[in-house]
């Protein structure tokens, strides 16, 4: 009787051990599958998110030069029409992140800032220049700098940047949807992200 009882106990211990090891192995496989799925999602989101805009502006350029002790004033001027294509992009392949399998947490460490690219097309009209004050490379450089400064102010005042950020947020929200569906936690700057809307308040 004792031998039978001892045999039953040994059998139960062996079965329990196999089941425990099997459960541990299954949990590990699921964890690895989830980790691979998250990494694949990050790879898919890691693209260039671009918002495009177009601006037109007319500039008047004027430059005067005093000669011979202010006895003569040589003037040059031009009318410039600028058509500029503007893109605001987020290179999401540069997102820095950390996957913590132990706590089932995806930590976004940093998100790249927007890249603003201005591609202006210049058309010069009514160019007038005195013989002693001709247009030079410095004049064209000054015009380009003035145009870029003016266009940047227009971009800041427009809804182009907010539209670009909204597109960024829609991409980042995919991380929350995935981690939430897997029972993982999403963090940014050590703060838990508890909803897709929480990305609205993040500071890049």
ChimeraX attribute file (.defattr): number of C-alpha atoms within 10 A of each C-alpha:
attribute: neighborCount
match mode: 1-to-1
recipient: residues
	/A:1	6
	/A:2	7
	/A:3	8
	/A:4	9
	/A:5	10
	/A:6	11
	/A:7	12
	/A:8	12
	/A:9	12
	/A:10	12
	/A:11	12
	/A:12	12
	/A:13	12
	/A:14	12
	/A:15	12
	/A:16	12
	/A:17	12
	/A:18	12
	/A:19	12
	/A:20	12
	/A:21	12
	/A:22	12
	/A:23	12
	/A:24	12
	/A:25	12
	/A:26	12
	/A:27	12
	/A:28	13
	/A:29	12
	/A:30	12
	/A:31	16
	/A:32	13
	/A:33	12
	/A:34	19
	/A:35	21
	/A:36	12
	/A:37	15
	/A:38	19
	/A:39	15
	/A:40	12
	/A:41	14
	/A:42	19
	/A:43	13
	/A:44	12
	/A:45	18
	/A:46	16
	/A:47	16
	/A:48	14
	/A:49	18
	/A:50	18
	/A:51	20
	/A:52	15
	/A:53	15
	/A:54	14
	/A:55	14
	/A:56	12
	/A:57	12
	/A:58	14
	/A:59	15
	/A:60	13
	/A:61	16
	/A:62	14
	/A:63	14
	/A:64	13
	/A:65	13
	/A:66	12
	/A:67	12
	/A:68	7
	/A:69	7
	/A:70	9
	/A:71	7
	/A:72	11
	/A:73	14
	/A:74	16
	/A:75	17
	/A:76	19
	/A:77	18
	/A:78	17
	/A:79	16
	/A:80	20
	/A:81	17
	/A:82	20
	/A:83	16
	/A:84	20
	/A:85	15
	/A:86	20
	/A:87	20
	/A:88	21
	/A:89	23
	/A:90	23
	/A:91	18
	/A:92	22
	/A:93	15
	/A:94	14
	/A:95	17
	/A:96	12
	/A:97	16
	/A:98	11
	/A:99	15
	/A:100	13
	/A:101	14
	/A:102	7
	/A:103	9
	/A:104	17
	/A:105	18
	/A:106	23
	/A:107	20
	/A:108	19
	/A:109	13
	/A:110	14
	/A:111	20
	/A:112	14
	/A:113	13
	/A:114	19
	/A:115	11
	/A:116	16
	/A:117	14
	/A:118	17
	/A:119	13
	/A:120	19
	/A:121	12
	/A:122	15
	/A:123	11
	/A:124	13
	/A:125	12
	/A:126	10
	/A:127	13
	/A:128	15
	/A:129	17
	/A:130	14
	/A:131	10
	/A:132	13
	/A:133	17
	/A:134	14
	/A:135	17
	/A:136	8
	/A:137	8
	/A:138	9
	/A:139	15
	/A:140	12
	/A:141	11
	/A:142	12
	/A:143	17
	/A:144	15
	/A:145	12
	/A:146	13
	/A:147	20
	/A:148	16
	/A:149	12
	/A:150	13
	/A:151	20
	/A:152	15
	/A:153	11
	/A:154	13
	/A:155	19
	/A:156	11
	/A:157	10
	/A:158	12
	/A:159	12
	/A:160	19
	/A:161	20
	/A:162	12
	/A:163	15
	/A:164	19
	/A:165	21
	/A:166	15
	/A:167	17
	/A:168	23
	/A:169	17
	/A:170	14
	/A:171	19
	/A:172	18
	/A:173	17
	/A:174	15
	/A:175	21
	/A:176	23
	/A:177	13
	/A:178	17
	/A:179	19
	/A:180	15
	/A:181	10
	/A:182	15
	/A:183	11
	/A:184	19
	/A:185	20
	/A:186	23
	/A:187	18
	/A:188	17
	/A:189	12
	/A:190	10
	/A:191	10
	/A:192	14
	/A:193	20
	/A:194	13
	/A:195	12
	/A:196	16
	/A:197	13
	/A:198	13
	/A:199	19
	/A:200	12
	/A:201	7
	/A:202	12
	/A:203	10
	/A:204	8
